[in-house]
Amino acid sequence: MRAGVTGGVLSMAAAGASASASAAEPVTQTIELPTLTADLSAQVAQSAAATQQAAATYELRAERDAAAAKAAAEAKKDLAEAKKKAEAKKKAAEEARKAAAERATRNVERATLSASASTSASTSTSVSAPASGSVATVISFLKAQLGDAYVMGATGPNAWDCSSLVQAAYKQVGVDLPRISQDQSMAGTDVPLSSVQVGDILYWGGKGSAYHVGVYIGNGQYLDAANPSKGVVIQDLSGYPASGAVRVL
């Protein structure tokens, strides 16, 4: 009996010890990760390659769009410049045509006036008493020279200085004037500036020492070979009052 009790007690003690040992040890759970298979690796690689290809495609498309926009802008600019040059060329051609037509008209007028002057000179007995209407002939000749150049010492037919133009105009009606402005200011009869008439010679500077001449054409205006920048023009006396005037017709 004692032996049985003792065995039972030992068995219980062993069982308790075993239970205590089991209670003291922590329980560990193992989680297994999925295995990266060859198929999954291939899919990942393929996805990365596709992403890279898409990025390259977008970049190429952006470069092409930028190049196309730049080319379009340059083409538009070139077209505008070409149009501008064409318009300038057309304008220059039109101006040249107009100038040629005006010069041809003036040459015809000069030829007509010269023929008329030759006839008048051959029949006139005195240069101081030209035929009636000679003032109009002088003015017509002068206006035919409008736009011609001013060149010191020139005597026509397309370039003049102040005194050569006046001399040539009066020569059309048989009046021979001196060549230089100083002497032209001494020709004819002195006229007060308040009484000038169409055809009177205006001079600037002292009488006998004038440095410029022109011809009064009416309405407070005169015509002269002004200077290299203006050429032969019509001007207002109010802007450049004359010093004196003489009448030879």
Salt bridges, closest charged atoms under 4 A:
GLU94 OE2 - ARG97 NH2 2.65
ASP148 OD1 - ARG103 NH1 3.98
ASP148 OD1 - ARG106 NH2 1.85
ASP148 OD2 - ARG110 NH2 2.58
ASP161 OD2 - ARG179 NH2 2.93
ASP190 OD1 - LYS207 NZ 2.52
ASP200 OD1 - ARG247 NE 2.82
ASP224 OD2 - HIS212 NE2 2.70
